[in-house]
Each structure stands twice: as C-alpha cells, then as structure tokens.
Amino acid sequence: MSESSEQPAPTRKVPKRSASAASKNLKAKSFSIPDKSCLVETKKDQVAEGELLAVRMTAGQEDDRPNRRLTDFILHDENGVAQALEMLEIKDLFITGLILPLKGNADKKKEQGFRCHGFGRIESWDISGYEDGSPVIWISTEIADYDCQKPAGTYKKYYDLFFEKARACLEVYKKLAKSSGGDPDISLDELLAGMARSMSGSKYFSGTASLKEFIISQGSTSVIRTRKEELKKVEYRICELGRMLDKSLMDKKEIKLDFEAQVRDLRDALKKCKENLSRGILQKEEAERNCHHLRH
C-alpha cells in the first residue's frame, strides 16, 4: 500500500519530509468543481486564498515541517473530478477540504479551520499507526503533511475503500512482524486465515479469496515500484557519470589549452633568444672587422 518500498517501522507516527520544501511557491491553478453538493460549507469556516496561508493561520508550536489535520475533504484531478488516492500513480491529484491544527481543541466550537480549494498537488501519501493497530492516512504536498480524518460525504466511498486496504496492510504487518508478535515464517494460507478473522465484517474483503487477490496484487505492485525506483537510481547515476565525464573532458580541454599556450610562449621566448643571439653574433663580427681596419 505505501508508496515507499520499505516497511514502515511500528513506532512511526508522522511522515517526515524536508522542511525546506515548505518555502517553495506553488504554481497557481484554477479548478472547476462540477458538483457543488460535494463541498460542505459551514458559516464558521473561513476560506483561505491558498494552502500556504491556511497552514500559517493554523500554526502551533512546531520546529519542523508543518503537520495539519484535514477533514471534509475531497481528492480530485485538475478538472475537479473526485479520484481515488491510488490514482496518484498515474496523474496529478489536488485537495479541497478544511485544514485544521494538528492538535484538536477540547472545545470543538472554538476550533477554527480554514477551507482551501484545489490546493496541492499531492506529492506522496503514507500510512502510520502500525503500533496502535489502526491506520492513519497521511498525504503530503510541498508545503505540509496532512492527517486525513473525515472525508466529505460524496468522497466517503473512495476513502473508505482505501482505508480498508490500509487496514489490511496493517493486519499483514501484525501477522508477520516479530515486534508485533507475528511470525514471518507462516504460510500464505495461515496468513489469509488469520486476516479473514481480523477483517470479518469488512464489506470490501468478504473472504480469503478477496484478501488473497489483494495481497498478491500489492506484492506485484511493490515489486514493480521497487524496479521503477531502482531504474530511477540507475538513470540518476548515469546522469551523474555523464556530468562527471563532461567535467573531466572540460578540465582536460582546459589543461590542453593551457599547455598549448605555454608551449607557444616558450617558442616565442626561444625565437627571441635566437634573434638576440644572432644580433649579438653579427654585432661581434662587425666589431672585430672595425677593429681590424683600425690596426691597418
């Protein structure tokens, strides 16, 4: 399920990314949300002109990259059409929703959020909650990381399915991780049987067949993603080597040009020395002839 090919540690709470990215400006985009009923507007919600402003207005005590809660949200493409989070693999996705401080206020009436339309794009997503046994979905933009809580009513069917997939991933982790009391050597049938018991009541995974299909599909996706990441690393290394080669050739060219210039200077100096020597010899011969004439 996770975009990363590495298994998240069970103690992980919040995905961390570079804080420097928060200072980047996003490109302005306009969005058309065809179904206005999918947006739940309330009088107390203030609309922020952009994500950066909403994040600033909901800031608390934070030394690192901003983390916020996200509620009443929809994930959609640039045309405003709702999309499942998995579609991030093939297209850009954006967010419309209510941004709140990460830590909630005990008095819900005093909790102030800022509604933001079509912000992002979403750069990545992640799952935490391995230690607690309940998945927490995080989505990240260039500016902040968002704890996804309650989706908008019309987006619920998309989010509930994704949440159940995340819960299935956590169950797999619990069954296999020694740190959670699991056994990494259990068979697939034992794993499926244990998951079927844990996921009983799920309307998306009704039995071992659907769980098996999901686990195999996730394994295949993970392998493909790993291969893509390895390919990216190789391509990056090739580019690095190409830059190093270009720099080496430039350095060699500069050394060659410098050497050729020094050779030219030496040749010019040698030529001048020969000319000076020739003049000296001629002057000496002329002086000897003059001296001979004076004697006679």
C-alpha positions as CSV (number, residue, x, y, z in Angstrom):
1,M,0.0,0.0,0.0
2,S,2.7,2.5,0.9
3,E,4.4,4.5,-1.8
4,S,7.7,3.6,-0.2
5,S,9.1,0.1,-0.9
6,E,10.4,-0.1,2.7
7,Q,8.3,-1.5,5.5
8,P,7.4,1.4,7.9
9,A,8.6,1.0,11.5
10,P,5.9,0.2,14.0
11,T,6.8,3.3,16.1
12,R,6.2,5.7,13.3
13,K,3.7,8.4,13.9
14,V,4.1,11.2,11.4
15,P,5.7,11.1,8.0
16,K,8.7,13.5,7.8
17,R,9.9,15.3,4.8
18,S,12.3,18.1,4.1
19,A,11.4,21.3,5.9
20,S,13.0,23.3,3.1
21,A,10.2,22.4,0.8
22,A,7.8,24.5,2.8
23,S,9.3,27.7,1.4
24,K,8.6,26.8,-2.2
25,N,5.8,28.6,-4.0
26,L,3.2,26.5,-5.8
27,K,2.0,27.3,-9.3
28,A,-1.4,28.9,-9.4
29,K,-4.1,26.6,-10.8
30,S,-7.8,27.1,-11.4
31,F,-10.2,24.3,-10.8
32,S,-13.8,23.7,-11.7
33,I,-15.7,21.6,-9.2
34,P,-18.7,20.4,-11.2
35,D,-20.7,19.0,-8.2
36,K,-21.0,21.8,-5.6
37,S,-23.0,19.5,-3.3
38,C,-19.8,17.6,-2.6
39,L,-18.4,20.6,-0.7
40,V,-19.8,21.0,2.8
41,E,-19.7,24.7,3.5
42,T,-20.4,26.0,7.1
43,K,-20.7,29.5,8.3
44,K,-17.8,29.2,10.7
45,D,-15.3,28.0,8.1
46,Q,-13.1,30.7,6.7
47,V,-11.9,30.3,3.1
48,A,-8.2,30.8,2.7
49,E,-6.8,32.2,-0.6
50,G,-4.1,29.4,-0.7
51,E,-2.6,26.5,1.1
52,L,0.3,28.4,2.5
53,L,-2.0,31.0,4.1
54,A,-4.2,28.3,5.6
55,V,-1.1,26.5,7.0
56,R,0.2,29.7,8.6
57,M,-3.2,30.5,10.1
58,T,-3.4,27.1,11.8
59,A,0.2,27.0,13.0
60,G,1.0,25.8,16.5
61,Q,4.4,25.1,18.2
62,E,6.4,23.4,15.5
63,D,10.1,23.3,14.7
64,D,9.9,21.0,11.7
65,R,7.8,20.6,8.7
66,P,4.1,21.6,9.3
67,N,1.6,18.8,10.1
68,R,-2.1,19.5,9.9
69,R,-5.4,17.7,10.2
70,L,-7.6,17.5,7.1
71,T,-11.4,17.0,7.2
72,D,-14.4,17.3,5.0
73,F,-12.0,16.7,2.1
74,I,-12.1,15.5,-1.5
75,L,-9.1,14.4,-3.6
76,H,-9.6,15.3,-7.2
77,D,-7.8,15.9,-10.5
78,E,-7.2,19.3,-12.1
79,N,-10.8,19.2,-13.5
80,G,-12.3,18.8,-10.1
81,V,-13.3,15.2,-10.7
82,A,-13.0,13.0,-7.5
83,Q,-10.3,10.4,-7.7
84,A,-9.1,7.5,-5.6
85,L,-5.8,8.2,-3.9
86,E,-4.2,5.3,-5.8
87,M,-4.6,7.4,-9.0
88,L,-1.7,9.4,-7.8
89,E,0.5,6.8,-9.6
90,I,-0.7,8.0,-13.0
91,K,-2.0,11.6,-12.6
92,D,-1.7,14.7,-10.5
93,L,-4.2,15.0,-7.7
94,F,-5.3,18.0,-5.7
95,I,-7.2,18.6,-2.4
96,T,-10.3,20.5,-1.4
97,G,-11.1,20.5,2.2
98,L,-10.9,22.0,5.7
99,I,-7.4,22.5,7.2
100,L,-7.2,22.3,11.0
101,P,-4.3,22.4,13.5
102,L,-2.8,19.0,14.2
103,K,-3.8,19.1,17.9
104,G,-7.5,19.5,18.3
105,N,-9.3,21.8,20.7
106,A,-11.3,20.2,23.5
107,D,-14.0,22.8,22.7
108,K,-15.0,22.0,19.2
109,K,-16.9,25.3,18.9
110,K,-13.6,27.2,19.4
111,E,-11.7,25.1,16.8
112,Q,-11.0,27.3,13.8
113,G,-10.3,25.8,10.5
114,F,-9.6,27.3,7.0
115,R,-11.2,25.9,3.9
116,C,-8.9,25.7,0.9
117,H,-9.9,24.7,-2.7
118,G,-7.8,22.8,-5.2
119,F,-4.5,23.0,-3.3
120,G,-1.5,20.8,-3.7
121,R,-0.6,19.0,-5.8
122,I,-0.3,15.8,-3.7
123,E,3.3,14.7,-3.8
124,S,3.0,11.5,-1.8
125,W,1.0,9.5,0.7
126,D,1.9,7.3,3.7
127,I,0.4,5.2,6.4
128,S,1.2,5.3,10.1
129,G,-0.5,3.7,13.1
130,Y,1.3,0.3,12.9
131,E,2.0,0.4,16.7
132,D,-1.6,1.3,17.6
133,G,-3.1,-1.2,15.1
134,S,-5.3,1.4,13.4
135,P,-4.2,3.1,10.2
136,V,-3.7,6.8,9.9
137,I,-3.6,8.1,6.3
138,W,-1.2,10.9,5.5
139,I,-1.0,12.9,2.3
140,S,1.8,15.4,1.6
141,T,2.2,18.4,-0.5
142,E,5.2,20.6,-1.0
143,I,4.1,22.7,2.0
144,A,2.8,20.3,4.7
145,D,1.7,16.8,5.7
146,Y,-1.9,16.2,6.4
147,D,-3.6,13.6,8.7
148,C,-6.7,12.6,6.7
149,Q,-9.7,12.3,9.1
150,K,-13.3,12.6,7.9
151,P,-13.8,12.9,4.1
152,A,-16.7,14.8,2.5
153,G,-19.9,12.9,2.2
154,T,-19.6,12.2,-1.5
155,Y,-16.0,11.2,-1.2
156,K,-16.6,8.6,1.5
157,K,-16.9,5.6,-0.8
158,Y,-13.4,6.4,-2.2
159,Y,-11.8,6.9,1.2
160,D,-13.5,4.0,2.9
161,L,-12.1,1.6,0.4
162,F,-8.6,3.0,0.7
163,F,-8.9,2.9,4.5
164,E,-9.9,-0.8,4.4
165,K,-6.9,-1.5,2.2
166,A,-4.7,0.3,4.7
167,R,-6.2,-1.7,7.5
168,A,-5.5,-4.9,5.6
169,C,-1.8,-3.8,5.2
170,L,-1.6,-3.3,9.0
171,E,-3.1,-6.7,9.6
172,V,-0.4,-8.3,7.3
173,Y,2.2,-6.4,9.2
174,K,0.9,-7.6,12.6
175,K,0.8,-11.2,11.4
176,L,4.4,-11.1,10.0
177,A,6.3,-8.7,12.2
178,K,8.1,-10.2,15.2
179,S,7.9,-6.9,17.0
180,S,4.1,-7.2,16.9
181,G,4.0,-10.8,18.0
182,G,3.8,-12.1,14.4
183,D,5.6,-14.9,12.7
184,P,7.4,-14.1,9.4
185,D,7.6,-17.8,8.5
186,I,3.8,-18.5,8.5
187,S,2.4,-19.9,5.2
188,L,0.1,-17.9,2.9
189,D,-2.9,-20.0,3.9
190,E,-2.2,-19.3,7.6
191,L,-1.8,-15.6,6.9
192,L,-5.1,-15.4,4.9
193,A,-7.0,-17.4,7.6
194,G,-5.8,-15.0,10.3
195,M,-6.6,-11.9,8.2
196,A,-10.1,-13.3,7.4
197,R,-10.8,-13.5,11.1
198,S,-9.3,-10.0,11.8
199,M,-11.2,-8.4,8.8
200,S,-14.5,-10.1,9.4
201,G,-17.3,-7.7,8.9
202,S,-15.5,-5.7,6.2
203,K,-17.8,-5.0,3.3
204,Y,-14.7,-4.8,0.9
205,F,-13.0,-8.0,1.9
206,S,-15.6,-10.7,2.3
207,G,-13.4,-13.7,2.5
208,T,-10.0,-15.3,1.9
209,A,-10.3,-15.1,-1.9
210,S,-10.6,-11.3,-2.0
211,L,-7.8,-11.0,0.6
212,K,-5.5,-13.3,-1.3
213,E,-6.2,-11.3,-4.5
214,F,-5.4,-8.0,-2.7
215,I,-2.2,-9.3,-1.1
216,I,-0.9,-10.7,-4.4
217,S,-1.7,-7.5,-6.2
218,Q,0.0,-5.4,-3.6
219,G,3.1,-7.7,-3.8
220,S,3.2,-7.3,-7.6
221,T,2.7,-3.6,-7.3
222,S,5.5,-3.4,-4.7
223,V,7.9,-5.3,-7.0
224,I,7.0,-3.1,-9.9
225,R,7.5,0.0,-7.8
226,T,10.8,-1.3,-6.5
227,R,12.0,-1.9,-10.0
228,K,11.0,1.6,-11.0
229,E,12.9,3.1,-8.1
230,E,15.9,1.0,-9.0
231,L,15.7,2.2,-12.6
232,K,15.4,5.8,-11.4
233,K,18.6,5.3,-9.3
234,V,20.4,3.9,-12.3
235,E,19.3,6.7,-14.6
236,Y,20.4,9.2,-11.9
237,R,23.8,7.5,-11.6
238,I,24.2,7.6,-15.4
239,C,23.4,11.3,-15.5
240,E,25.9,11.9,-12.7
241,L,28.6,9.9,-14.5
242,G,27.8,11.9,-17.7
243,R,28.2,15.2,-15.8
244,M,31.5,13.9,-14.3
245,L,32.7,12.9,-17.8
246,D,31.8,16.2,-19.3
247,K,33.6,18.0,-16.5
248,S,36.6,15.7,-16.9
249,L,36.7,16.5,-20.7
250,M,36.3,20.2,-20.0
251,D,39.1,20.0,-17.5
252,K,41.3,18.1,-19.9
253,K,40.4,20.6,-22.6
254,E,41.4,23.5,-20.3
255,I,44.6,21.7,-19.4
256,K,45.4,21.1,-23.1
257,L,44.7,24.7,-24.0
258,D,46.8,25.9,-21.1
259,F,49.6,23.6,-22.1
260,E,49.4,24.7,-25.8
261,A,49.6,28.4,-24.6
262,Q,52.7,27.6,-22.5
263,V,54.3,25.9,-25.5
264,R,53.6,28.9,-27.7
265,D,55.1,31.2,-25.0
266,L,58.2,29.1,-24.8
267,R,58.5,29.0,-28.6
268,D,58.2,32.8,-28.7
269,A,60.8,33.1,-26.0
270,L,63.1,30.7,-27.8
271,K,62.6,32.7,-31.1
272,K,63.5,35.9,-29.3
273,C,66.6,34.3,-27.8
274,K,67.7,33.1,-31.2
275,E,67.1,36.6,-32.7
276,N,69.1,38.2,-29.8
277,L,71.9,35.7,-30.2
278,S,72.0,36.3,-34.0
279,R,72.2,40.1,-33.4
280,G,74.9,39.6,-30.8
281,I,77.0,37.5,-33.2
282,L,76.5,40.0,-36.0
283,Q,77.5,42.9,-33.7
284,K,80.6,41.0,-32.5
285,E,81.7,40.2,-36.1
286,E,81.2,43.8,-37.1
287,A,83.1,45.0,-34.1
288,E,86.0,42.6,-35.0
289,R,86.1,43.9,-38.6
290,N,86.1,47.5,-37.4
291,C,89.0,46.7,-35.0
292,H,90.9,45.0,-37.9
293,H,90.5,48.1,-40.1
294,L,91.8,50.4,-37.3
295,R,95.0,48.3,-37.0
296,H,95.8,48.7,-40.7
